């Protein structure tokens, strides 16, 4: 039967609508016995709750198990339970898969609708049964071969408070006291399989939870088993002694310290560990006032909670640290009418683990310094402290200069050793009240509470720089020098919260880096605005690369006869609002952020594709040059990228020229030489851009596989009027000719400059005086329309 059909059953409906009786509908949900519905009167007592927790809370675990087992077996159940100092009679009727429970005060005589009661029980109140504690001298229990009840004698009905009809087919083990069930079942097995008759002893429990011993004689009667029991007080006394002995053994063998005191505080019982805890022998404690024998306990929470348990008659649980042995205990005090039982469970290892985990969560494992979480918590407390008023709080944000080089050259182990040594030097220059924390990597923070002014924080920053940079760090057999860039921010001058204070100190540190490193900078508002502009531009650059807003303009290069021989691809960035941003603004940010690598690949791909489309209409193909950042060259992946792009664009390698910065080449000769040789082998043209400002030597140029140099515009701008420029330009041209290098002059603005350069032997020219950079489509049309003739550059200018 489904729950819906059951709730529609008129009888069940009548039960649940009752305002005069306490009924409840029970059912198993996921193997848990739960109270599904209850009558109106019952709801007034228990509230609108449900579930297994409610049954356990109201009746206790033993009643819960009895009800659950009975319902599993589709059997009814009757018993008594004490709730809030009042004995109640419980009866459960099985209806389909559900149980209908009725809760009745013990003194009530009303019979339950559908719940038959034996006549001899109806005529006696529960109170009378309690008063009349006479136990029948003999009882009879008839069970089948599986131990299920078939019939009980009237004397046993009176003792149990239940009749044969109610108990029929119930497992007789449910009547046996739980610790004697094994004796009962062994007796049945002996009769069934061995002697056909046997004797034994076990206790029965009635509905008032009274327990009495019976000596039993069991014999087979056909397929049934007949058990005749005789009451025995001797067994009860023996059981009490054995029970007490078992309890003593359990209390002595358990790991918990335990003692029991009466309501006046006198020790009634204690185990060996309890005596150790109290610091006296058991002989000196038993029968003595615990607070007098162990007076130190009166000053602990134990005294308070034991009195609370005595007053409320409810268990109390708390944690307590014993100062005498530095041990932590979970203490539970259980009150009864006569005694308070107190258990002490050692939880010291758990507490130590908790402390260890808290330390790990708030401290850097390498240096042992507080981490970002601990720093944030401490700053929150400091900024919320009224004592800070009238003082300032300084925050120093420290970043090491040159740490990456140590990691890259000496390895991460030496880098870790350096960080540990740095943390020790930082602690050596601050007060004990100051906080040194490590945020991440080589970033540290020093908190300076209660300082007078900005100068104090700045001076500590100078001490930090000197402590880090003026003396080398000894790492194994190496002596390493590093510096420190320090940013300073103050509360409440620069920020009123933790996040703002850290942010502004970080901005000031960045400005110290920009100022040349190994120095101190104090935050001011203009720093934030400048950094915000940079951050906005970096975000815009990310978006421009992602959404293809990097555009290419092309500026032609001409030979001495005025013909276009190639074009230079120049990147322009279009902002979200459509404004064109010049490369002088976004290229430095691209290099600093590392975005130059994906952007450079995008520029090269677009330029090669554009050239392939342009050359389709030209009889004599032209080339294109692309600027390559030093970061792209040092990345080590440039050759592979170029090869992939040339293949995708179906472009011959010799039509692509890579313009490399002279300074990068000179400062990283050994690091880039292998990649330059790979690019040369691939067939692309390599040229040195801005030649003449990087102090290249003949020996260096001879090693590099470059085919061309671009004469820096600073040489061209003063030609032909300034004698120094004339001498330098002729010297460069002579050197290039000796090395077999092509020379391109950029920045050609006037006819005089053009004529001088051609006469001096320059083969290619580029500049606004010849042609300005043009958008992609305009540049293609310009190339297609240009007559490839031997006309001079002078004619082009005219």
C-alpha positions in Angstrom: 0.0 0.0 0.0 1.4 3.4 -0.9 1.7 6.3 1.6 -1.0 8.2 -0.3 -3.5 5.3 -0.1 -2.7 4.8 3.6 -3.3 8.5 4.4 -6.7 8.2 2.6 -7.6 5.2 4.8 -10.6 6.3 7.0 -9.2 4.6 10.1 -5.7 6.2 9.7 -7.4 9.5 8.9 -9.4 9.4 12.1 -6.2 8.6 14.1 -4.3 11.6 12.6 -7.2 14.0 13.0 -7.6 13.2 16.7 -7.6 16.1 19.2 -7.8 13.7 22.2 -5.2 11.0 21.6 -1.6 10.9 20.5 -1.1 8.8 17.4 1.8 8.8 14.9 2.4 7.1 11.5 5.8 5.4 11.3 7.6 4.2 8.3 11.1 3.2 7.0 12.8 5.7 4.8 16.2 4.6 3.5 16.5 2.0 6.4 15.8 4.8 9.0 12.6 4.6 11.0 10.9 8.0 10.7 7.8 9.6 12.1 5.9 10.5 8.9 2.7 12.0 10.4 1.2 12.6 13.8 -2.2 13.5 15.3 -3.2 17.0 16.2 -2.8 16.3 19.9 0.7 14.7 19.4 1.8 17.7 17.3 1.0 20.0 20.2 3.6 18.1 22.3 6.3 17.5 19.7 5.9 20.4 17.3 6.0 20.0 13.5 9.1 17.8 13.3 9.7 14.4 11.7 12.4 11.8 11.1 14.3 9.3 13.0 16.0 11.9 15.3 12.6 12.7 16.7 11.8 9.1 17.8 15.3 8.7 19.3 15.1 12.1 21.1 11.6 11.3 22.6 11.9 7.6 23.4 15.6 6.7 23.4 17.7 4.4 21.1 16.5 1.1 22.6 12.8 1.9 21.9 13.7 3.2 18.5 15.4 -0.1 17.7 12.6 -2.2 19.1 10.0 -0.3 17.0 12.2 -0.5 13.9 12.9 -4.2 14.2 9.2 -5.0 14.9 8.1 -3.0 11.8 10.7 -4.7 9.6 9.2 -8.0 10.6 5.6 -6.7 10.2 5.0 -7.3 13.9 3.2 -5.2 16.5 4.9 -3.9 19.6 3.9 -2.9 23.1 6.0 -1.4 25.8 6.6 1.4 28.4 8.9 4.3 28.3 9.8 7.2 30.6 9.5 10.6 29.0 10.0 13.8 31.0 9.7 11.9 34.3 6.4 10.4 33.2 5.8 6.7 32.3 4.0 6.3 29.0 2.6 3.2 27.4 3.4 2.7 23.7 1.6 0.4 21.3 2.3 0.0 17.6 -0.1 -1.8 15.1 1.3 -2.8 11.7 -0.8 -1.6 8.8 0.6 -2.7 5.5 4.3 -1.5 5.4 3.6 1.2 8.0 3.1 1.3 11.8 0.5 3.2 13.7 1.9 4.2 17.1 -0.3 5.2 20.0 1.2 7.0 23.0 -0.8 6.7 26.2 -0.3 7.9 29.8 0.3 4.8 32.0 -2.7 5.6 34.3 -5.2 5.8 31.4 -7.6 2.9 31.0 -8.9 3.6 27.5 -8.7 0.8 25.0 -7.3 1.6 21.6 -9.5 1.4 18.5 -8.2 -1.7 16.7 -5.7 -2.5 19.5 -7.1 -5.4 21.6 -6.0 -5.6 25.3 -6.2 -8.7 27.5 -9.0 -8.6 30.0 -6.8 -9.3 33.0 -4.6 -6.4 32.0 -7.5 -4.0 31.4 -8.7 -4.6 34.9 -5.3 -3.5 36.4 -3.8 -0.1 36.1 -0.1 0.3 35.4 0.3 2.0 38.8 -1.2 -1.1 40.4 1.2 -3.3 38.5 4.1 -1.1 39.7 2.9 -1.4 43.3 2.4 -5.1 43.0 5.9 -6.2 42.3 5.2 -9.9 43.0 6.9 -12.0 40.4 5.1 -15.2 39.3 6.8 -18.3 40.7 6.4 -20.2 37.4 5.7 -19.2 33.8 5.3 -21.0 30.5 6.5 -20.0 27.0 5.6 -22.0 23.9 7.6 -21.2 20.8 8.0 -22.8 17.3 11.3 -24.2 16.0 12.3 -20.7 14.9 11.7 -19.2 18.3 8.5 -17.4 17.4 5.9 -17.2 20.2 2.8 -19.4 19.8 1.4 -19.1 23.4 2.3 -17.8 26.8 0.8 -18.7 30.2 -1.6 -16.3 32.0 1.0 -15.7 34.7 3.5 -14.6 32.0 0.8 -12.4 30.5 0.4 -10.6 33.8 4.2 -10.2 34.3 4.8 -9.0 30.7 1.7 -6.8 30.5 0.8 -8.3 27.1 -1.4 -11.2 26.0 -0.8 -14.2 23.7 -2.7 -12.7 20.8 -0.5 -9.5 20.9 2.7 -11.5 21.1 1.8 -14.3 18.6 4.5 -14.8 15.9 6.8 -12.3 17.7 10.4 -13.5 18.1 10.7 -14.5 21.7 14.2 -13.0 21.9 12.5 -9.6 22.0 11.2 -10.5 25.5 14.7 -11.5 26.7 17.0 -9.0 28.3 19.5 -8.0 25.6 22.7 -9.4 27.2 20.9 -12.8 27.8 19.7 -13.3 24.2 22.7 -15.5 23.5 21.8 -17.8 26.5 18.2 -18.1 25.2 19.2 -19.0 21.7 21.8 -21.5 22.8 19.1 -23.2 25.0 16.8 -23.5 21.9 19.6 -24.9 19.8 20.6 -27.5 22.4 17.0 -28.7 22.6 16.5 -28.8 18.9 19.8 -30.5 17.9 21.3 -32.2 20.9 19.5 -33.4 24.0 15.8 -32.8 23.2 15.6 -31.2 26.7 17.9 -28.8 28.5 18.1 -26.3 31.3 19.4 -22.7 31.5 18.9 -19.3 33.0 18.1 -15.9 31.4 16.2 -12.8 32.3 12.9 -11.4 30.9 12.0 -7.7 30.6 8.3 -6.5 30.9 6.6 -3.4 29.6 7.6 -1.5 32.7 11.2 -2.2 31.9 11.5 -4.4 35.0 14.0 -7.3 34.6 13.7 -10.6 36.5 15.7 -13.9 36.4 14.1 -17.2 35.6 15.5 -20.7 35.6 14.3 -22.5 32.5 13.6 -26.1 31.5 13.2 -26.5 27.8 11.8 -29.6 26.0 10.5 -30.4 22.5 6.8 -30.8 22.0 6.4 -32.0 18.5 7.8 -29.3 16.3 7.4 -26.8 19.1 9.6 -26.0 22.1 8.1 -25.6 25.5 9.9 -23.5 28.1 8.9 -23.6 31.8 10.5 -20.9 33.9 10.9 -20.5 37.7 11.8 -17.2 39.2 15.2 -17.0 40.9 16.6 -14.2 43.0 19.9 -15.9 43.4 20.6 -15.4 39.7 19.7 -11.8 40.0 22.2 -11.2 42.8 24.9 -13.0 40.8 24.0 -11.0 37.7 24.3 -7.8 39.7 27.8 -8.8 40.9 28.9 -9.9 37.5 27.5 -6.7 36.0 29.3 -4.6 38.5 32.5 -6.6 37.8 32.1 -6.1 34.1 31.6 -2.3 34.6 34.6 -2.1 36.8 36.7 -4.0 34.2 35.5 -1.7 31.4 36.2 1.5 33.4 39.7 0.3 34.3 40.6 -0.9 30.8 39.5 2.2 28.9 41.9 5.0 27.9 39.7 7.7 29.4 40.2 9.0 32.9 37.0 8.6 34.9 35.6 9.4 38.3 32.1 9.6 39.7 31.0 11.9 42.5 27.8 12.2 44.4 25.7 15.4 44.5 27.8 16.8 47.4 31.1 16.3 45.5 32.3 13.1 47.3 34.2 10.6 45.2 32.2 7.4 44.7 34.3 5.6 42.2 37.4 6.3 40.0 39.6 4.3 37.7 43.4 4.3 37.8 43.7 7.1 35.1 41.2 9.1 37.0 43.4 8.9 40.1 46.4 10.0 38.0 44.5 13.0 36.7 43.5 14.0 40.3 47.1 13.6 41.5 46.3 11.3 44.4 46.0 7.5 45.0 42.5 5.9 44.9 42.7 5.2 48.6 43.1 8.9 49.4 40.3 9.9 47.1 37.5 7.5 47.6 34.9 8.9 50.0 36.6 12.3 50.0 35.4 15.6 48.7 37.0 15.9 45.3 37.4 19.7 45.4 39.3 19.4 48.7 41.6 16.6 47.6 42.2 18.3 44.2 41.7 22.0 45.0 43.3 23.2 41.7 40.3 21.8 39.8 38.0 24.2 41.5 39.6 27.1 39.5 39.0 25.3 36.2 36.0 25.1 33.9 35.4 21.6 35.4 33.9 23.0 38.6 31.6 25.2 36.7 30.3 22.6 34.2 29.9 19.9 36.8 27.7 22.3 38.8 25.7 23.1 35.7 25.1 19.4 35.0 24.0 18.9 38.6 21.6 21.9 38.4 20.1 21.1 35.0 20.3 17.3 35.2 21.5 17.4 31.6 24.9 16.2 30.3 27.6 18.8 29.8 30.5 18.5 27.3 33.5 20.9 27.1 37.2 20.9 26.4 39.8 21.6 29.1 43.5 22.0 29.2 45.2 20.6 32.3 48.0 23.1 33.1 49.8 20.5 35.2 50.7 18.3 32.2 49.8 20.5 29.2 47.2 17.9 28.1 43.9 18.7 26.4 40.8 16.7 27.4 37.3 16.4 26.0 35.2 16.3 29.3 31.7 14.8 29.5 29.7 15.0 32.7 26.6 12.8 32.9 24.3 13.5 35.9 21.9 10.9 37.4 19.7 11.0 40.5 22.6 10.0 42.7 25.9 10.5 40.9 27.7 12.6 38.3 29.9 10.5 36.1 32.8 12.4 34.5 34.9 11.1 31.6 38.1 12.7 30.4 39.1 11.8 26.8 42.7 12.7 25.8 42.4 15.0 22.7 46.0 16.4 22.9 47.1 15.0 19.6 44.0 16.4 17.9 44.7 19.8 19.4 48.3 19.7 18.4 47.3 18.8 14.8 44.8 21.6 14.8 47.5 24.0 16.0 49.9 22.7 13.4 47.2 23.1 10.6 46.5 26.6 11.8 50.2 27.4 11.6 50.5 25.9 8.2 47.5 27.8 7.0 48.9 31.2 8.2 52.6 30.8 7.6 55.0 30.4 4.7 56.4 26.9 4.8 59.8 28.0 3.5 60.7 31.0 5.6 58.3 30.5 8.6 57.1 34.1 8.1 53.4 34.9 8.3 51.7 34.5 4.8 49.2 36.7 3.0 46.2 35.3 5.0 47.9 36.0 8.4 49.0 39.4 7.2 45.5 40.3 6.2 44.0 39.1 9.5 46.6 41.1 11.5 46.2 44.2 9.5 42.4 44.0 10.0 42.9 43.8 13.7 45.4 46.7 13.7 43.2 49.0 11.6 40.2 48.2 13.7 42.1 49.0 16.9 41.1 52.4 18.5 44.7 52.7 19.8 45.8 53.4 16.2 44.1 56.7 16.3 46.7 59.5 16.6 49.3 57.3 15.1 50.0 56.0 11.6 50.6 52.5 10.4 53.3 52.0 7.8 53.4 49.3 5.2 56.5 48.4 3.2 56.1 46.4 0.0 59.5 44.8 -0.9 60.5 43.0 -4.1 64.0 41.7 -4.7 66.0 42.9 -7.6 67.9 40.2 -9.5 66.2 37.2 -7.8 65.1 35.6 -11.1 68.7 35.6 -12.3 69.7 33.6 -9.2 66.9 31.1 -9.8 67.8 30.7 -13.5 71.6 30.4 -13.0 72.0 28.6 -9.6 68.7 26.7 -9.5 65.6 26.8 -7.3 67.3 25.3 -4.2 69.7 28.1 -4.1 66.9 30.5 -4.7 65.1 29.1 -1.7 68.2 29.5 0.4 68.4 33.1 -0.7 64.8 33.8 0.4 65.4 32.3 3.8 68.5 34.5 4.2 66.6 37.6 3.1 63.8 36.9 5.6 66.4 36.8 8.4 67.9 40.1 7.3 64.5 41.7 7.2 63.7 40.7 10.7 67.0 42.0 11.9 66.2 45.6 10.9 62.7 46.0 12.4 61.3 46.2 15.9 59.9 43.1 17.7 56.4 44.6 17.3 56.8 44.9 13.6 55.5 42.1 11.3 57.5 40.7 8.5 55.5 38.6 6.0 56.1 36.8 2.8 53.4 37.2 0.2 54.7 35.0 -2.7 57.9 34.5 -4.7 60.3 37.2 -3.8 57.7 39.6 -2.5 57.8 40.6 1.2 55.8 43.0 3.4 56.8 44.7 6.6 54.0 46.2 8.8 55.1 49.1 11.1 52.3 49.8 13.6 52.1 53.0 15.7 54.7 55.2 13.9 54.7 58.9 14.0 55.1 60.0 10.4 56.0 59.1 6.8 59.7 59.8 7.4 59.8 56.9 9.9 58.5 54.4 7.4 60.8 55.8 4.6 63.9 55.4 6.9 63.0 51.8 7.6 62.7 51.3 3.9 66.2 52.6 3.4 67.5 50.3 6.2 65.8 47.4 4.2 67.6 48.4 1.0 70.9 48.7 2.7 70.5 45.4 4.6 69.7 43.5 1.4 72.1 45.1 -1.1 75.2 46.2 0.8 76.4 42.8 1.8 76.5 39.6 -0.3 74.6 36.5 0.5 76.7 33.4 0.8 75.0 30.5 -1.0 77.2 27.5 -0.9 80.5 28.5 -2.5 78.9 31.5 -4.2 78.6 35.1 -3.0 75.5 36.7 -4.5 74.4 40.3 -4.5 70.8 41.3 -4.9 68.9 44.5 -4.4 65.5 45.5 -3.1 62.8 47.8 -4.4 60.6 49.2 -1.6 57.2 50.9 -1.8 55.8 52.7 1.2 52.1 53.4 2.0 50.6 54.8 5.2 47.3 54.3 7.0 45.1 56.3 7.1 46.8 58.8 4.8 47.0 56.6 1.7 44.3 54.1 2.4 41.6 53.3 5.0 41.5 49.5 4.5 43.8 46.5 4.1 43.3 46.0 0.4 43.9 49.7 -0.4 47.0 49.8 1.7 48.6 46.8 0.0 47.7 48.0 -3.4 49.2 51.5 -2.9 52.4 50.1 -1.4 52.6 47.8 -4.4 52.2 50.7 -6.8 55.0 52.6 -4.9 57.2 49.5 -5.2 56.6 49.4 -8.9 57.7 53.1 -9.2 60.9 52.2 -7.3 61.5 49.5 -9.9 60.9 52.0 -12.7 63.3 54.5 -11.0 66.2 52.2 -11.4 65.6 49.6 -8.6 67.3 49.2 -5.2 65.6 52.3 -3.9 62.5 53.4 -1.9 59.4 55.3 -3.2 56.6 56.6 -1.1 53.1 56.4 -2.5 51.3 59.5 -3.8 48.0 59.8 -5.7 49.6 60.5 -9.1 51.2 57.1 -9.0 47.9 55.4 -8.9 46.5 57.4 -11.9 49.6 56.7 -13.9 49.5 52.9 -13.2 45.8 52.8 -13.9 46.4 54.3 -17.4 49.1 51.6 -17.9 46.8 48.9 -16.7 43.9 50.1 -18.9 46.2 50.2 -22.0 47.5 46.7 -21.2 43.9 45.4 -20.9 43.1 47.1 -24.2 46.1 45.5 -25.8 44.9 42.1 -24.6 41.6 42.7 -26.2 43.1 44.1 -29.4 45.2 41.0 -29.9 42.2 38.7 -29.2 39.8 40.6 -31.5 42.2 41.4 -34.3 42.5 45.1 -33.7 46.2 45.2 -34.4 46.4 46.9 -37.9 49.4 47.1 -40.2 50.5 50.1 -42.2 53.2 49.8 -44.8 56.0 52.3 -45.7 57.9 51.6 -49.0 61.6 51.4 -49.4 63.1 52.6 -52.7 66.3 51.7 -54.5 68.7 54.3 -56.0 66.7 54.3 -59.2 63.4 55.2 -57.4 61.8 51.7 -57.7 60.0 50.1 -54.8 62.1 47.1 -53.6 60.3 46.3 -50.4 58.0 47.7 -47.7 58.3 47.8 -43.9 55.2 46.6 -41.9 54.4 48.9 -39.0 51.9 47.9 -36.3 49.1 50.2 -35.1 46.6 49.5 -32.4 43.0 50.5 -32.7 41.4 51.1 -29.3 37.9 49.9 -28.3 36.6 53.4 -29.2 38.2 53.4 -32.6 41.2 55.6 -31.8 44.5 54.6 -33.4 47.2 54.3 -30.8 50.8 54.7 -32.0 53.4 52.0 -31.3 55.5 54.3 -29.0 52.6 53.8 -26.4 51.7 50.2 -26.7 55.0 48.4 -27.8 56.8 49.0 -24.4 53.7 47.6 -22.5 53.6 44.7 -24.9 57.3 43.9 -24.2 56.9 44.3 -20.4 53.8 42.1 -20.2 55.0 39.5 -22.7 52.2 40.2 -25.1 54.8 41.1 -27.7 55.2 37.4 -28.6 51.5 36.7 -29.6 51.3 40.2 -31.1 54.5 39.8 -33.1 53.3 36.5 -34.5 50.1 38.1 -35.5 51.9 41.0 -37.2 54.2 38.7 -39.1 51.3 36.5 -40.2 49.3 39.5 -41.5 52.4 41.0 -43.3 53.3 37.7 -45.1 49.7 37.2 -46.2 49.4 40.8 -47.4 52.7 40.4 -49.4 51.5 37.2 -51.0 48.3 38.8 -52.3 50.2 42.0 -53.4 52.9 40.1 -55.4 50.2 38.3 -57.5 50.0 41.3 -59.8 53.7 42.2 -59.9 56.1 41.0 -62.5 59.0 41.4 -60.1 58.0 40.4 -56.6 58.9 42.7 -53.7 59.8 41.9 -50.1 58.4 43.0 -46.7 60.3 43.7 -43.5 59.0 43.1 -40.0 60.4 44.4 -36.7 61.3 41.7 -34.2 61.5 42.5 -30.5 64.4 41.3 -28.4 61.9 39.4 -26.3 60.7 37.4 -29.4 64.3 36.7 -30.3 65.3 35.5 -26.8 62.1 33.4 -26.5 63.9 30.7 -28.5 60.8 29.9 -30.6 61.2 32.5 -33.3 62.6 30.3 -36.1 59.8 27.7 -35.7 57.2 30.5 -35.8 58.7 32.1 -38.9 58.9 28.7 -40.7 55.2 28.0 -39.9 54.0 31.4 -41.1 56.0 31.3 -44.4 54.5 27.9 -45.1 50.9 29.0 -44.4 51.4 32.2 -46.5 53.1 30.2 -49.3 55.8 32.9 -49.3 59.5 32.4 -50.3 61.7 32.9 -47.3 64.0 35.5 -49.1 61.1 37.9 -49.4 60.8 38.2 -45.6 63.2 40.5 -43.8 63.5 40.5 -40.0 64.7 43.8 -38.5 66.6 43.1 -35.2 67.5 45.7 -32.6 71.2 46.3 -32.4 71.3 46.7 -28.6 69.7 43.3 -28.1 72.1 41.6 -30.5 75.2 43.1 -28.8 74.1 42.3 -25.3 73.0 38.7 -25.9 75.4 37.5 -28.6 75.9 34.0 -27.4 72.3 33.5 -26.5 70.8 34.4 -29.9 73.6 33.3 -32.3 72.2 29.8 -32.7 68.7 31.1 -33.5 70.1 33.6 -36.0 72.0 30.9 -37.8 68.8 28.8 -37.9 66.9 31.8 -39.4 69.7 32.4 -41.9 69.6 28.7 -42.9 65.8 29.1 -43.4 66.5 31.8 -46.0 65.0 34.9 -44.5 66.9 38.2 -44.6 68.3 39.5 -41.3 69.0 43.2 -40.8 70.2 45.3 -37.9 67.7 48.2 -37.2 68.8 51.6 -35.8 72.4 50.7 -36.6 75.0 53.1 -35.1 73.6 53.5 -31.6 74.5 50.1 -30.2 78.3 50.3 -30.5 78.7 47.2 -32.7 82.3 46.1 -33.4 83.6 44.7 -36.6 84.3 41.5 -34.9 80.7 41.2 -33.7 79.2 42.0 -37.0 81.5 39.4 -38.7 80.1 36.7 -36.4 76.4 37.6 -37.0 74.7 36.1 -40.1 73.1 39.5 -41.0 72.8 40.7 -44.6 71.8 44.3 -44.1 72.0 47.3 -41.7 69.6 50.2 -41.4 71.4 53.5 -40.8 69.8 55.2 -37.8 67.9 58.4 -38.6 70.1 60.3 -36.2 72.9 60.1 -38.8 70.6 61.0 -41.7 68.9 64.0 -40.1 72.0 66.2 -40.2 73.2 65.3 -43.6 74.8 66.7 -45.6 75.4 69.9 -43.6 77.1 68.6 -40.4 80.6 67.4 -41.0 80.5 64.9 -38.1 77.4 63.2 -39.5 79.1 63.1 -43.0 82.2 61.4 -41.6 80.3 58.9 -39.5 77.9 58.0 -42.3 80.8 57.5 -44.8 82.7 55.4 -42.2 79.6 53.1 -41.6 79.1 52.7 -45.4 82.8 51.8 -45.8 82.6 49.2 -43.0 79.4 47.8 -44.5 80.9 47.5 -47.9 84.0 45.8 -46.5 81.7 43.2 -44.8 79.5 42.8 -47.8 76.4 44.2 -46.1 73.5 46.1 -47.8 72.8 49.5 -46.2 69.3 51.0 -45.9 69.0 54.7 -44.9 65.9 55.5 -42.9 64.5 59.0 -42.1 65.2 60.5 -45.5 63.3 63.8 -45.5 64.9 66.0 -48.2 66.3 65.8 -51.7 69.7 66.8 -50.4 69.8 63.9 -48.0 68.7 61.5 -50.7 71.3 62.7 -53.2 74.1 62.6 -50.7 73.2 59.0 -49.6 72.9 57.7 -53.2 76.3 59.3 -54.1 77.8 57.8 -51.0 76.7 54.3 -52.1 73.5 53.7 -50.2 71.4 51.2 -52.1 68.0 51.6 -50.4 66.2 54.6 -48.9 63.2 55.1 -46.7 61.5 58.1 -45.2 58.7 60.6 -45.2 60.4 62.5 -48.1 59.9 59.4 -50.3 56.6 57.9 -49.0 54.7 57.9 -45.7 53.3 54.8 -44.1 49.9 53.8 -45.7 47.0 51.6 -44.6 47.0 48.1 -46.0 44.7 48.7 -49.0 46.2 52.1 -49.9 49.8 50.6 -49.8 48.8 47.8 -52.1 47.2 50.2 -54.6 50.3 52.4 -54.4 52.6 49.5 -55.2 50.5 48.3 -58.1 50.2 51.8 -59.6 53.9 52.5 -59.2 55.9 52.1 -62.4 58.9 50.0 -61.8 61.4 52.1 -63.8 64.9 53.3 -63.4 63.7 56.8 -62.5 65.7 58.5 -59.8 64.7 59.3 -56.3 64.8 63.0 -57.3 62.1 62.4 -59.9 59.9 60.7 -57.3 60.2 63.6 -55.0 59.3 66.0 -57.8 
